[in-house]
Amino acid sequence: MKAAIIGAGFMGTIHAENLSHSDIPLNWVMDKDKERGEKLAQKYNATWTPDITKITGDPKTEIVIHALPTPYRLEFLKQYMAAGKHILCEKPIARTMEEARKILEAFRGYKKVFMAGHVLRFFWEYAFAREMLHAGEIGEPGIVRISRCSGLPASYDRQENWYLDAKKSGGVLLDLSIHDLDWLLWTFGAVKRGFAQTLATRGDATDYALAILKFKNGVLAHVEGSWTEAPGSFWTAFEISGKDGIIEFDMRDASTLTFSVKKEIQGKKAGTISPESPSLESPYLVEQRHFIDCINSGKKPMTDVNEAFESARLAIGLIESARTNKPFEF
Ligand SMILES: NC(=O)c1ccc[n+]([C@@H]2O[C@H](COP(=O)([O-])OP(=O)(O)OC[C@H]3O[C@@H](n4cnc5c(N)ncnc54)[C@H](O)[C@@H]3O)[C@@H](O)[C@H]2O)c1
C-alpha cells in the first residue's frame, strides 16, 4: 500500500511525518499551493500535484489522508470513495448538517476503511479517565467540567485564515470544542439537551464558547472552548465528579515540559498549535497506527463515520443554540 496526503498545511505535515514512521510510503501530496506542496512532497520522496484525479486514478495509492480545511469535504470524499480508497479524514466531518448527512449516507455500506481524525480518543489521559470511569472507580458520574483553550489559530495559507471565518470553520465550537464533544459522547453516550453561548471578540471568529450538556444518562457537562488565550498558548483540563470520587486533569500541572509552539512554514511561524511532549508518543501517531491496523485487520475504526457524524451534529446543534439563544434538543 501507498498513501497520499491531501493538504500540505498544519495537519497534512503532521500526518506525513507520522507516516514516515510506518512501513507505508507517501506517494503523493496534493495541495493547490505549489511551493508548500512540493516542499512537503520532497521531504518524503513523494510527488506534488494540484490535481486530485492523479491520486484517485492511481491504483497503487490505496490510502488517502484528507487534511484540507473544513469547507472541503464532500466533493473530495465522494471522489476517494468512487476510487475505493481507505480514508482518514480530519475532523470535523463537515461544516454543515446538510453536508454531514450526505456524507453519512454516502458511506453507508462502504467496504473500505473510513476513519475520522478525532484524535482526543488517543490522548492517554483522556482514554485512561474513560477507562477508570467505566470500571466504576469513581462510582456513578454526575458533573463534568472540560476546557480546551488556545490562542487564535492560523492557517498555513497566509492569504486567507479560514479559521477566523465562522462560515468556513464553524468557529471554536466546531473546530476546537468538537474534540471534547466527541470524547464526551464516547464516554457518556447520547446527549438529551444542550445550550451554548458564544462570543466573537475579534471579527467573525466566534472565538469563545460555553456549553452545558445534559446527557441521557443524567450526567451534566460544562464545556469551555476558547481561542482567546495568549498567542502560542494551549491548555486543556477536565474534572469528572462521581458518587465515590473525582478524576482531575490539567495539562498545565501534569507535564514537566511541553512545547506549544507554532511550526515554521515558508520562513514564518504559522499553523494552529498542538501540544507536544518529548516523553510521550504522539497521539496523532497512535491514531494513524490504529487506522492502518483497521485496514490490515478489518477491524472497525474507533471513530467511524457514524461517530464523526454524531460529534458534528452535537457541535452544529450547539452553534444553532448560540445563534437562537435557545436550548437544542438532540
Ligand atoms: N485533529 C486535530 O487536532 C486538528 C488540528 C488542526 C486542524 N485540524 C483539522 O485539519 C483540517 C486542516 O487544517 P490545517 O490547520 O491543516 O489547515 P491549513 O490551513 O494549515 O492547511 C490547509 C492546506 O490545504 C490547502 N488547500 C486549501 N484549500 C485547498 C483546495 N481546495 N485544494 C487543494 N489544496 C487546498 C492549503 O493550501 C493549505 O496548504 C481542518 O479541517 C482542521 O479542522 C485538526
PDBQT file of the ligand as one rigid body, heavy atoms in Angstrom, charges set to zero:
ROOT
HETATM    1  N1  LIG A 401      -7.024  16.741  14.694  1.00  0.00    +0.000 N 
HETATM    2  C1  LIG A 401      -6.525  17.884  15.118  1.00  0.00    +0.000 C 
HETATM    3  O1  LIG A 401      -6.045  18.021  16.241  1.00  0.00    +0.000 OA
HETATM    4  C2  LIG A 401      -6.538  19.060  14.166  1.00  0.00    +0.000 A 
HETATM    5  C3  LIG A 401      -5.708  20.167  14.410  1.00  0.00    +0.000 A 
HETATM    6  C4  LIG A 401      -5.722  21.208  13.476  1.00  0.00    +0.000 A 
HETATM    7  C5  LIG A 401      -6.551  21.153  12.376  1.00  0.00    +0.000 A 
HETATM    8  N2  LIG A 401      -7.364  20.077  12.192  1.00  0.00    +0.000 N 
HETATM    9  C6  LIG A 401      -8.276  19.989  11.020  1.00  0.00    +0.000 C 
HETATM   10  O2  LIG A 401      -7.484  19.690   9.872  1.00  0.00    +0.000 OA
HETATM   11  C7  LIG A 401      -8.002  20.341   8.727  1.00  0.00    +0.000 C 
HETATM   12  C8  LIG A 401      -6.879  21.145   8.075  1.00  0.00    +0.000 C 
HETATM   13  O3  LIG A 401      -6.432  22.154   8.983  1.00  0.00    +0.000 OA
HETATM   14  P1  LIG A 401      -4.973  22.805   8.865  1.00  0.00    +0.000 P 
HETATM   15  O4  LIG A 401      -4.726  23.560  10.120  1.00  0.00    +0.000 OA
HETATM   16  O5  LIG A 401      -4.015  21.752   8.450  1.00  0.00    +0.000 OA
HETATM   17  O6  LIG A 401      -5.206  23.815   7.667  1.00  0.00    +0.000 OA
HETATM   18  P2  LIG A 401      -4.112  24.707   6.940  1.00  0.00    +0.000 P 
HETATM   19  O7  LIG A 401      -4.809  25.936   6.517  1.00  0.00    +0.000 OA
HETATM   20  O8  LIG A 401      -2.871  24.801   7.755  1.00  0.00    +0.000 OA
HETATM   21  O9  LIG A 401      -3.721  23.836   5.648  1.00  0.00    +0.000 OA
HETATM   22  C9  LIG A 401      -4.635  23.587   4.629  1.00  0.00    +0.000 C 
HETATM   23  C10 LIG A 401      -3.882  23.315   3.331  1.00  0.00    +0.000 C 
HETATM   24  O10 LIG A 401      -4.862  22.995   2.339  1.00  0.00    +0.000 OA
HETATM   25  C11 LIG A 401      -4.565  23.708   1.138  1.00  0.00    +0.000 C 
HETATM   26  N3  LIG A 401      -5.828  23.922   0.445  1.00  0.00    +0.000 N 
HETATM   27  C12 LIG A 401      -6.868  24.671   0.853  1.00  0.00    +0.000 A 
HETATM   28  N4  LIG A 401      -7.889  24.547   0.002  1.00  0.00    +0.000 NA
HETATM   29  C13 LIG A 401      -7.497  23.680  -0.976  1.00  0.00    +0.000 A 
HETATM   30  C14 LIG A 401      -8.123  23.145  -2.123  1.00  0.00    +0.000 A 
HETATM   31  N5  LIG A 401      -9.379  23.465  -2.444  1.00  0.00    +0.000 N 
HETATM   32  N6  LIG A 401      -7.413  22.290  -2.902  1.00  0.00    +0.000 NA
HETATM   33  C15 LIG A 401      -6.129  21.979  -2.593  1.00  0.00    +0.000 A 
HETATM   34  N7  LIG A 401      -5.482  22.458  -1.510  1.00  0.00    +0.000 NA
HETATM   35  C16 LIG A 401      -6.160  23.309  -0.702  1.00  0.00    +0.000 A 
HETATM   36  C17 LIG A 401      -3.867  24.993   1.584  1.00  0.00    +0.000 C 
HETATM   37  O11 LIG A 401      -3.042  25.488   0.546  1.00  0.00    +0.000 OA
HETATM   38  C18 LIG A 401      -3.078  24.510   2.809  1.00  0.00    +0.000 C 
HETATM   39  O12 LIG A 401      -1.785  24.087   2.464  1.00  0.00    +0.000 OA
HETATM   40  C19 LIG A 401      -9.166  21.196   9.209  1.00  0.00    +0.000 C 
HETATM   41  O13 LIG A 401     -10.378  20.552   8.931  1.00  0.00    +0.000 OA
HETATM   42  C20 LIG A 401      -8.953  21.318  10.712  1.00  0.00    +0.000 C 
HETATM   43  O14 LIG A 401     -10.163  21.432  11.438  1.00  0.00    +0.000 OA
HETATM   44  C21 LIG A 401      -7.352  19.031  13.043  1.00  0.00    +0.000 A 
ENDROOT
TORSDOF 0
